[in-house]
């Protein structure tokens, strides 16, 4: 084995830095090859002790040789021979399976085949780079993992030569010592590698976990709205809006971690969802089973007014200092209002989870009795479905259904992942199902915001 040598000192008595011998002297241990140094480490110590600074020159080329097609085909057969030799004397050898195989359920699929030394793990060790990229984040592996990977490759090489001799009948069976050395190297690498992979997975899934956590208060507040009487429900709607804003911010952070900026919305304004719910409520339709049904009745929500100050008679509907109310903004943009919907028999007091219709009627000054005077078949000219309905109002309904439907889809998908965070692949940007739902929501949100929400709208 390699002789342990203390740190050499310069002429002034100060020790030289590790790996930097004095000028003019040959590097210490130059006569020892990289393969000998790696082998001596694995024979003399186990994982968990300080790892010496050993030279690993030549291991990279060795890994490249094993990754060639001809050598790849031999890896599965060689590992099977090594495992069979290990099983014959497993009683006197250290166990190969690491505790991480059981403790980390995310990687149990790697051992589903029942192999003691799965070829897929050895292939990943050969292909292992200093870092891995998850959801656009570059996450480096610990230096111990890279050293132990090289040790694993180093201890595999002498076994390949022994297996050739075994196949040619030059020896009767594999020597036990190199098999035991390879088994120790396998356990050391597997333990460190799986721990690093789990740490990287937890870091990469943080935006997803935050989005799921922020979704739960929103759903609880929506459920509470359905239990509270009028007018106490109005205070709960304000809480719901705050929860919705928090969820939209978390969803924006999740999208930014897996999507480029040109493919997503940069500012997820939750008021757009209120406007889309308002559009459907004015039409008296419930074509989308939305959990946000009735959220448009949230009081004291101001919409932008970027068209300058004009004399108007909207009264409380228009405050030049605070912007526009939802109904005033919708009337100016789409040409329809709560009054039109009431006159056409579209808006009832029981619309929107039993509270939204009553709230809108109260805010517009329309009583419940007046709203019941018109039948459902009577249409007002400027209301939804009327003869003078604007073109953008007709398009708004389709966009509202599309956006609210996409919101429900991404919400349900996130809830389905809640119980599988310890199991799923952290590379979310390569998950086609997840990315499909997220792309759909981002596309619908960007299109609706560009059309209906100032200052982005083009109407």
Order of alpha helices (4+ residues) and beta strands (2+ residues): alpha-alpha-alpha-alpha-alpha-beta-beta-alpha-alpha-alpha-alpha-alpha-beta-beta-alpha-alpha-alpha-alpha-alpha-alpha
